[in-house]
Amino acid sequence: MRAALEQGAQAHGFEADLWTLERVGLVVERVTGVSLSRASVWRLLTGRLGWSLQRPQRRAAERDESEIARWIAHEWPRIKRGR
C-alpha cells in the first residue's frame, strides 16, 4: 500500500494530488479488494504507515513574494506614517 500511495493521488486518477480518507479508501479497495471504513483508513495511515495529518497551505497561486516584500518595505511604512 505504501508504494501505491507514494505514487500520489494523480497517479490513481484523481484531479488534484491531495490525499483524503475517501481517496485512500478507494485506492486500498482497488489494490487489495478490501473495503475499509474511514476510521480503518485513518488507522492504516497513522498506525501502520506512520503518516500524519497534513493540511495544504492556503495561498494564492498568483502570489508574488518579491512584490509582497517590496510592498512591506515601501508602501506599508508610507501608509503607517499617514495615520
N, C-alpha and C positions, 0 to 999 in steps of 0.2 A: 504494500500500500504506500509506503513512504516514497518509493521511486515514482509511482504513478502521480502522487500529489506534488512531488517536487518538479514535475514537468510543467506545472502551472495550470490554472483554470482554463486558459485559452486553448491549451493543447487538448483539452477534453471537450471543446466545442462551445465554451462559454464566451460571451462577447467581451467582458472585462476580466482582467487577470486578478480576480479577487475571490478568495475562498469564503464561502458561508457554510454553515452547518448543513443546509439543504443540498448545496452543491457537492460537498464532500460525501454526503449520504448517497447521492446519485452515482458518484464515481465508485464508491465502495460496492454498490449494488451491481454496477456494470462489470467491475473487475472480478468480484468474488461470487456474485449471485446472492449475497446475503443482504437483506433489508434491515437497516438499523434505525432506531428512534433517534431523535435529536440528542437526547441525553447520552445514548450509547456512542454517537458520533463524537460528542464532546469528550467522553472518557477515552475514546480511542486516540483523539488528537492530543489531549493533555497528559493522559496517563501512559499510554504505550509509546507514543511517538515523541513525547516531551515537548510538544509545541505549546505556544501560549497565545493568548488573545492579542491581536494587533489591530489597531484602528488606523485607517489611512488618514493622513493629514488632509485637512480641507483647505486647499489653496487653489486659487485660480490658475489655470494652465497658462494664462497670458501674463502672469506675474513677472515683472521685470525688476530684479533685485538691484541692479545699478540705478534705476530710476527712483526706486524707493530710498536708497541711500542718499542720492542727490537731494531728494525732497526733504528728508530728515535733516540733512546738513545745511540746506539753504532756505527752503521755504518755511519749515516749522519755526526756526528762530525768528524769522521776519514776522510771522503770524503771532507768535507769542509776545513779541515786543509791542505789537499793536494793541494789547489789552489796555 
